[in-house]
Amino acid sequence: MRIINNKKQKSGFMFNKKMPVTFWRRSSITLVSLFLLSSCASYHPQPLPKQVDLAKNLGVLSVKANKLMGKQMNHHEVDLTDGLDLTEVAILAVLGNPELKSKRAQIEVAGAQAFAAGLLPDPQLAVNHDKPSGNATGLVDAIGIGLSFDITRLITQQARIDAKHNAQTEINLELLWQEWQVIQQARSLAVRFQFEEQQLVLLKNMNVLYKSRYLRSKKGLAQGNVTLDVNGIDLTAVLDSLSQTSQLEQKHNQTRYQLNLLLGLQPDVVVSLAKIETNISPNRNLIKSRLQKLADIRPDLLALKAGYQSQEANVRAAIMAQFPSFSIGINQARDTGGLHTRGYTVGLNLPLFDGNRGVIAIERATREKLSREYQARLSQTKSDINRLLKLQTIVEKLRNKLNIYLPRLQVLVKRATKAYRRGDIGALTFLNMESTWVNKRLELISMQQTLWENRIALQTLLALPDNNLPLVSNSFIKNKI
């Protein structure tokens, strides 16, 4: 509660014909007015953008990346001549991703809120002027002026400052974790893009083989050298292969456009990727060690901690605010009888009914909710890591078996091809054997993709980036990209 410190029944200054306003009073009022006007912010409209904010080529992003990364020790230079490796893809994604640009604007909002929390409350100036009416003989105008200041905000100010600073830290860490997510998505899309291209090459080669075989059997059918069932099975192989290729091309097209958008590139930009290196199995000892200190290194967990500390400060501020609201002020006045007075006022709010108990209950409940969210995130993280490690084991086991049996199947398919041409083996038997060989090769490529994406996901969950891959957060982007 705040009390306005003035007295309507008294006056300290006379503003009438008998007592004109002096020059210094006018000057003082003018200076105060100019000061108040100069401290006010001015309004300037800011229209929304009308054009797409996507780069027209990779060169624009690479120049920005190398300029910014050049300030870092042991930085990884983005080189477009040999295609983008996974590290370069991650760097360009963090720089160009439209969602991250939007997230960085929240940092400015949090900074403004922290700045606002540190400002002192403004004093309150009250002026009143009462003109006598009726039988006013011997009476003068009553004028009062008072200046008051609410000191309750001073009591809770440090707690509010702590809350806003922790909230600012939380937003910075959330942005950092969002960058981790973008890095994972960009690298996963790059991996998927390459393995899909490998699958397409295999399918297109098989398309050529199936079409050639179908044309031969079609000619043989016309000459009476090939039976109808053989020609029909060859045509079936062509059609199945075309459908399979089309489905993969649709999937590959989606991957391409998703990667371009994630990198902040226009849809028609062609992204050249460097050949992916051999997949390396995760170091389980390193994973176990990393898990033990994950709460102190992973950005999202640190952000939740900062959010919890911010809420702790809110609880403290709410408890401190339950004490009686207190304001003080001084005044000078003159009443209608010409009596001049000077004095002070004290305002005190008695917390008999509300006592800020509702706010305290809300802040405490919010703190408990944040605590449970933090615990749930820790549990989810451990479960996800264990799941990915188990998946890694399952996929590696099958991949190793395919690497053993596929070469043997390839030898049998070559022998069966010669037997099929001689007519020593049935068309359906041969087609089943050949399609199995093709599909298992596609499956092996898909497994390599799964292992890579699994590895990238583990690196993200463990906050374990590759070498030469700094997290290009607002530490050097500065919201300027």
Rosetta blueprint (number, residue, H / E / L):
1 M L
2 R L
3 I L
4 I L
5 N L
6 N L
7 K L
8 K L
9 Q L
10 K L
11 S L
12 G L
13 F L
14 M L
15 F L
16 N L
17 K L
18 K L
19 M L
20 P L
21 V L
22 T L
23 F H
24 W H
25 R H
26 R H
27 S H
28 S H
29 I H
30 T H
31 L H
32 V H
33 S H
34 L H
35 F H
36 L H
37 L H
38 S H
39 S L
40 C L
41 A L
42 S L
43 Y L
44 H L
45 P L
46 Q L
47 P L
48 L L
49 P L
50 K L
51 Q L
52 V L
53 D L
54 L L
55 A E
56 K L
57 N L
58 L H
59 G H
60 V H
61 L H
62 S H
63 V H
64 K H
65 A H
66 N H
67 K H
68 L H
69 M H
70 G L
71 K L
72 Q L
73 M L
74 N L
75 H L
76 H L
77 E L
78 V L
79 D L
80 L L
81 T L
82 D L
83 G L
84 L E
85 D L
86 L H
87 T H
88 E H
89 V H
90 A H
91 I H
92 L H
93 A H
94 V H
95 L H
96 G H
97 N L
98 P H
99 E H
100 L H
101 K H
102 S H
103 K H
104 R H
105 A H
106 Q H
107 I H
108 E H
109 V H
110 A H
111 G H
112 A H
113 Q H
114 A H
115 F H
116 A H
117 A H
118 G L
119 L L
120 L L
121 P L
122 D L
123 P L
124 Q E
125 L E
126 A E
127 V E
128 N E
129 H E
130 D E
131 K L
132 P L
133 S L
134 G L
135 N L
136 A L
137 T L
138 G L
139 L L
140 V L
141 D L
142 A E
143 I E
144 G E
145 I E
146 G E
147 L E
148 S E
149 F E
150 D E
151 I L
152 T H
153 R H
154 L H
155 I H
156 T H
157 Q H
158 Q H
159 A H
160 R H
161 I H
162 D H
163 A H
164 K H
165 H H
166 N H
167 A H
168 Q H
169 T H
170 E H
171 I H
172 N H
173 L H
174 E H
175 L H
176 L H
177 W H
178 Q H
179 E H
180 W H
181 Q H
182 V H
183 I H
184 Q H
185 Q H
186 A H
187 R H
188 S H
189 L H
190 A H
191 V H
192 R H
193 F H
194 Q H
195 F H
196 E H
197 E H
198 Q H
199 Q H
200 L H
201 V H
202 L H
203 L H
204 K H
205 N H
206 M H
207 N H
208 V H
209 L H
210 Y H
211 K H
212 S H
213 R H
214 Y H
215 L H
216 R H
217 S H
218 K H
219 K H
220 G H
221 L H
222 A H
223 Q H
224 G L
225 N L
226 V L
227 T L
228 L H
229 D H
230 V H
231 N H
232 G H
233 I H
234 D H
235 L H
236 T H
237 A H
238 V H
239 L H
240 D H
241 S H
242 L H
243 S H
244 Q H
245 T H
246 S H
247 Q H
248 L H
249 E H
250 Q H
251 K H
252 H H
253 N H
254 Q H
255 T H
256 R H
257 Y H
258 Q H
259 L H
260 N H
261 L H
262 L H
263 L L
264 G L
265 L E
266 Q L
267 P L
268 D L
269 V L
270 V L
271 V L
272 S L
273 L E
274 A L
275 K L
276 I L
277 E L
278 T L
279 N L
280 I L
281 S L
282 P L
283 N L
284 R H
285 N H
286 L H
287 I H
288 K H
289 S H
290 R H
291 L H
292 Q H
293 K L
294 L H
295 A H
296 D H
297 I L
298 R L
299 P H
300 D H
301 L H
302 L H
303 A H
304 L H
305 K H
306 A H
307 G H
308 Y H
309 Q H
310 S H
311 Q H
312 E H
313 A H
314 N H
315 V H
316 R H
317 A H
318 A H
319 I H
320 M H
321 A L
322 Q L
323 F L
324 P L
325 S L
326 F E
327 S E
328 I E
329 G E
330 I E
331 N E
332 Q E
333 A E
334 R E
335 D L
336 T L
337 G L
338 G L
339 L L
340 H E
341 T E
342 R E
343 G E
344 Y E
345 T E
346 V E
347 G E
348 L E
349 N L
350 L L
351 P L
352 L L
353 F L
354 D L
355 G L
356 N L
357 R H
358 G H
359 V H
360 I H
361 A H
362 I H
363 E H
364 R H
365 A H
366 T H
367 R H
368 E H
369 K H
370 L H
371 S H
372 R H
373 E H
374 Y H
375 Q H
376 A H
377 R H
378 L H
379 S H
380 Q H
381 T H
382 K H
383 S H
384 D H
385 I H
386 N H
387 R H
388 L H
389 L H
390 K H
391 L H
392 Q H
393 T H
394 I H
395 V H
396 E H
397 K H
398 L H
399 R H
400 N H
401 K H
402 L H
403 N H
404 I H
405 Y H
406 L H
407 P H
408 R H
409 L H
410 Q H
411 V H
412 L H
413 V H
414 K H
415 R H
416 A H
417 T H
418 K H
419 A H
420 Y H
421 R H
422 R H
423 G L
424 D L
425 I L
426 G L
427 A H
428 L H
429 T H
430 F H
431 L H
432 N H
433 M H
434 E H
435 S H
436 T H
437 W H
438 V H
439 N H
440 K H
441 R H
442 L H
443 E H
444 L H
445 I H
446 S H
447 M H
448 Q H
449 Q H
450 T H
451 L H
452 W H
453 E H
454 N H
455 R H
456 I H
457 A H
458 L H
459 Q H
460 T H
461 L H
462 L L
463 A L
464 L L
465 P L
466 D L
467 N L
468 N L
469 L L
470 P L
471 L L
472 V L
473 S L
474 N H
475 S H
476 F H
477 I H
478 K L
479 N L
480 K L
481 I L
